[in-house]
Amino acid sequence: MNRCNRTLIAACFAAVGLAQTPALADQLSDIKARGTLICGVLPAVQPFGFQDPQTREIVGYDVDFCKAIAKNLGVKPELKITSSESRMPELMQGRVDLLVAALSYSKPRAEQIDFSDSYYVGQVKLFVRQDRGYKTRDDLVGKRIAMTKGSSFAPVLTNLMPTSPQLAFEAVPIAVLAVVQGKADAYVGGESTLMGFKDKMEAETPMMVLGPAVMLDAWGMGVQKGEPALLKAVNDALTAMEKSGEAQKIFDHWLGSGSSYKMTREFKIEPIKR
């Protein structure tokens, strides 16, 4: 076999090998080809994701952000209900394209998925009975602090208030009830959650939200690892929403002075500070 024939055969084998290698499509291309962006959202975290009692549809702050991102990508939004426990597995196993599900940034989570820029930054504060006489966060030093099991606030609270015993409960309502019943002195949680409870409990058990904040809690949208094009597209959309004022309008609608939460937006969309 002469040199020319050997070269020709080698080229044929190389061509066959290339033909058998699957094409590598990025997720952003798949989303645009499909025409829908599947967002994982929570169904019972008001006002971020919850069921409208009249329409029975899932609505909220997170839902509006999902719809805005989808519109920016030129596709339709598709909501998929998930839970706090299953949201990351749903993303990592490819059952949703994007998590818009009250997802706080943490280093362990960032090792498993990528986070977009922060689209919400909440202040984590303490929640107490009004009749207990507490005025500021520092009044709770050495007092019992209730929280949910596995709370990302626990390590921060340990450093900030090392003499305060931490009591872990299965769910937020149970932890808040412990404060009402005197089994704990305060509950630590996000300000939006606390303001929601405060409004509902005002008639029977007046509560107070105490500052200063224990920490700032930055939320990002979750994207699968290895999808830089989708992550960039989401961040570009968020930046555009900040510049146009759309992000502010969504905040004002669900959390601002016209809502029962009466909160002030003290953050802007930006990369999460590690």
C-alpha positions as CSV (number, residue, x, y, z in Angstrom):
1,M,0.0,0.0,0.0
2,N,1.5,3.3,-1.1
3,R,1.6,6.4,1.0
4,C,-1.3,8.0,-0.8
5,N,-3.6,5.1,-0.2
6,R,-2.7,5.0,3.5
7,T,-3.5,8.7,3.8
8,L,-6.8,8.3,2.1
9,I,-7.9,5.4,4.4
10,A,-6.8,7.3,7.5
11,A,-8.9,10.3,6.4
12,C,-11.9,8.0,5.9
13,F,-11.6,6.6,9.4
14,A,-11.4,10.1,10.8
15,A,-14.5,11.1,9.0
16,V,-16.4,8.1,10.3
17,G,-15.3,9.0,13.8
18,L,-16.5,12.5,13.5
19,A,-19.8,11.3,12.1
20,Q,-20.4,9.1,15.2
21,T,-19.6,11.9,17.6
22,P,-22.9,13.5,18.8
23,A,-23.3,17.2,18.2
24,L,-22.9,19.3,21.4
25,A,-25.8,21.6,21.7
26,D,-26.0,24.2,24.4
27,Q,-29.1,24.6,26.6
28,L,-29.8,28.1,25.4
29,S,-30.1,26.8,21.8
30,D,-32.4,24.0,23.0
31,I,-34.6,26.4,24.8
32,K,-34.9,28.6,21.7
33,A,-35.6,25.7,19.4
34,R,-38.3,24.4,21.8
35,G,-39.8,27.8,22.2
36,T,-40.3,27.6,25.9
37,L,-38.3,28.4,29.1
38,I,-39.1,26.0,31.9
39,C,-38.8,27.7,35.2
40,G,-38.9,25.9,38.5
41,V,-41.0,28.0,41.0
42,L,-42.3,27.5,44.5
43,P,-46.1,27.3,45.0
44,A,-46.5,28.5,48.6
45,V,-43.9,31.2,49.4
46,Q,-45.9,34.4,49.3
47,P,-45.4,36.9,47.6
48,F,-42.7,35.1,45.5
49,G,-44.6,32.1,44.2
50,F,-48.1,31.2,45.4
51,Q,-51.5,30.2,44.1
52,D,-53.9,33.1,43.3
53,P,-57.1,32.2,45.1
54,Q,-59.3,33.5,42.3
55,T,-57.5,32.3,39.1
56,R,-55.8,29.2,40.8
57,E,-52.7,30.1,38.8
58,I,-49.2,30.4,40.3
59,V,-48.3,34.1,40.6
60,G,-45.7,36.2,42.4
61,Y,-42.4,38.1,42.2
62,D,-40.5,35.0,41.0
63,V,-43.1,34.2,38.4
64,D,-42.9,37.7,37.0
65,F,-39.2,37.5,36.7
66,C,-39.5,34.1,34.9
67,K,-41.9,35.6,32.4
68,A,-39.6,38.6,31.8
69,I,-36.6,36.4,31.2
70,A,-38.5,34.3,28.8
71,K,-39.8,37.3,26.9
72,N,-36.2,38.6,26.7
73,L,-35.1,35.3,25.2
74,G,-37.9,35.4,22.7
75,V,-39.7,32.3,24.1
76,K,-42.8,31.5,26.2
77,P,-42.6,30.8,29.9
78,E,-43.5,27.5,31.3
79,L,-43.9,27.1,35.1
80,K,-43.0,23.9,36.8
81,I,-44.0,23.6,40.5
82,T,-41.2,22.4,42.7
83,S,-40.3,22.4,46.4
84,S,-37.5,23.8,48.5
85,E,-36.1,20.3,48.9
86,S,-36.4,19.2,45.3
87,R,-35.6,22.4,43.4
88,M,-31.9,21.8,43.0
89,P,-32.2,18.2,41.9
90,E,-34.9,19.2,39.4
91,L,-32.4,21.6,37.8
92,M,-29.4,19.3,38.0
93,Q,-31.4,16.5,36.4
94,G,-32.5,18.7,33.6
95,R,-36.2,18.8,34.4
96,V,-36.2,22.6,34.5
97,D,-34.1,25.1,32.6
98,L,-34.0,27.8,35.2
99,L,-34.7,28.0,39.0
100,V,-36.5,31.1,40.0
101,A,-37.4,29.8,43.4
102,A,-36.3,32.0,46.3
103,L,-32.9,30.4,46.1
104,S,-30.3,32.0,48.5
105,Y,-26.7,31.9,47.4
106,S,-24.4,29.7,49.4
107,K,-21.0,28.3,48.7
108,P,-22.1,24.6,48.9
109,R,-25.0,25.4,46.4
110,A,-22.6,27.2,44.1
111,E,-20.5,24.1,43.9
112,Q,-23.4,22.2,42.4
113,I,-25.1,24.9,40.2
114,D,-24.3,28.3,38.8
115,F,-26.0,31.4,40.1
116,S,-27.2,34.4,38.1
117,D,-26.8,37.9,39.3
118,S,-28.9,38.7,42.4
119,Y,-32.5,39.6,41.5
120,Y,-33.5,40.0,45.1
121,V,-31.6,40.8,48.2
122,G,-33.4,40.5,51.5
123,Q,-32.5,41.5,55.0
124,V,-32.5,38.7,57.5
125,K,-33.9,40.0,60.8
126,L,-35.3,38.8,64.1
127,F,-39.1,38.4,64.8
128,V,-40.4,38.8,68.3
129,R,-43.6,39.3,70.3
130,Q,-44.3,43.0,70.7
131,D,-45.2,42.6,74.4
132,R,-41.8,41.2,75.3
133,G,-40.1,44.6,75.3
134,Y,-37.3,43.9,72.9
135,K,-36.2,47.0,70.9
136,T,-33.2,46.0,68.8
137,R,-31.4,42.8,67.6
138,D,-28.8,43.1,70.4
139,D,-31.5,42.7,73.1
140,L,-31.7,39.1,72.0
141,V,-28.0,38.3,72.9
142,G,-28.2,35.1,75.0
143,K,-31.8,34.5,74.2
144,R,-33.3,31.5,72.4
145,I,-33.5,31.9,68.6
146,A,-35.8,29.7,66.5
147,M,-35.1,28.8,62.9
148,T,-35.9,26.1,60.4
149,K,-33.7,23.0,60.2
150,G,-30.7,23.4,57.9
151,S,-31.1,27.2,57.9
152,S,-28.3,29.0,56.0
153,F,-28.6,31.7,58.7
154,A,-27.4,29.5,61.5
155,P,-23.6,29.9,60.9
156,V,-23.9,33.7,60.7
157,L,-26.0,33.8,63.8
158,T,-23.4,31.6,65.6
159,N,-20.7,34.1,64.8
160,L,-22.9,37.2,65.6
161,M,-24.6,35.9,68.7
162,P,-22.6,32.9,70.0
163,T,-24.3,32.8,73.4
164,S,-27.8,32.6,71.9
165,P,-29.1,29.0,71.8
166,Q,-30.5,28.0,68.4
167,L,-33.7,26.0,68.3
168,A,-34.4,24.2,64.9
169,F,-37.9,23.4,63.7
170,E,-39.3,21.6,60.7
171,A,-41.1,24.5,59.2
172,V,-41.4,28.3,59.4
173,P,-45.0,28.4,60.9
174,I,-43.9,25.9,63.6
175,A,-40.9,28.1,64.5
176,V,-43.0,31.2,64.6
177,L,-45.5,29.5,66.8
178,A,-42.7,28.6,69.2
179,V,-42.1,32.4,69.6
180,V,-45.8,33.0,70.2
181,Q,-45.9,30.3,72.8
182,G,-42.8,31.5,74.6
183,K,-40.8,28.4,73.7
184,A,-38.3,30.7,71.9
185,D,-37.6,34.4,72.2
186,A,-37.2,35.2,68.5
187,Y,-37.4,33.7,65.0
188,V,-34.7,34.5,62.4
189,G,-35.9,34.9,58.8
190,G,-36.1,37.0,55.7
191,E,-37.8,40.4,56.1
192,S,-40.4,39.7,53.5
193,T,-41.5,36.5,55.3
194,L,-41.6,38.3,58.6
195,M,-43.6,41.2,57.3
196,G,-46.1,38.7,55.9
197,F,-46.5,37.0,59.2
198,K,-46.7,40.3,61.0
199,D,-49.6,41.5,58.9
200,K,-51.6,38.2,59.4
201,M,-50.9,38.0,63.2
202,E,-51.6,41.7,64.0
203,A,-55.1,41.2,65.4
204,E,-54.3,38.3,67.8
205,T,-50.6,38.5,68.6
206,P,-48.8,41.8,67.6
207,M,-45.3,41.1,66.5
208,M,-42.2,43.2,65.7
209,V,-39.4,42.9,63.2
210,L,-36.1,44.0,64.8
211,G,-33.0,45.5,63.2
212,P,-30.3,45.9,62.5
213,A,-30.1,43.0,60.0
214,V,-28.4,39.7,60.9
215,M,-27.2,39.4,57.4
216,L,-28.1,40.2,53.7
217,D,-29.6,37.3,51.8
218,A,-28.9,37.4,48.1
219,W,-31.0,35.3,45.8
220,G,-29.9,34.2,42.3
221,M,-31.5,32.2,39.5
222,G,-30.1,28.7,39.2
223,V,-28.6,27.4,36.0
224,Q,-27.0,24.1,35.4
225,K,-23.2,23.9,35.5
226,G,-21.5,24.1,32.0
227,E,-24.1,26.3,30.4
228,P,-22.3,29.7,30.0
229,A,-24.4,30.8,27.1
230,L,-27.7,30.5,29.1
231,L,-26.1,32.0,32.2
232,K,-25.0,35.0,30.2
233,A,-28.4,35.4,28.5
234,V,-30.1,35.4,31.9
235,N,-27.7,38.0,33.3
236,D,-28.1,40.2,30.2
237,A,-31.8,40.0,30.6
238,L,-31.6,41.0,34.3
239,T,-29.3,43.9,33.5
240,A,-31.8,45.1,30.9
241,M,-34.6,44.8,33.4
242,E,-32.7,46.9,35.9
243,K,-31.9,49.6,33.4
244,S,-35.5,49.8,32.1
245,G,-37.0,50.0,35.5
246,E,-38.9,46.7,35.0
247,A,-37.2,45.1,38.0
248,Q,-38.2,48.0,40.2
249,K,-41.8,47.8,39.0
250,I,-42.0,44.1,39.9
251,F,-40.6,44.8,43.4
252,D,-43.1,47.7,43.9
253,H,-46.0,45.5,42.9
254,W,-45.3,42.6,45.2
255,L,-43.3,44.1,48.0
256,G,-43.4,47.9,47.9
257,S,-45.5,50.6,49.7
258,G,-48.6,49.6,47.8
259,S,-48.5,46.0,49.1
260,S,-49.1,44.7,52.6
261,Y,-45.3,44.3,53.0
262,K,-44.5,48.0,52.5
263,M,-40.8,47.4,51.9
264,T,-38.3,49.6,50.3
265,R,-36.0,48.3,47.6
266,E,-32.4,48.9,48.8
267,F,-30.6,46.8,46.3
268,K,-29.9,46.7,42.6
269,I,-29.3,43.7,40.3
270,E,-25.6,42.9,40.3
271,P,-23.2,40.0,40.6
272,I,-23.6,38.2,43.9
273,K,-20.8,39.1,46.3
274,R,-19.1,35.9,47.3
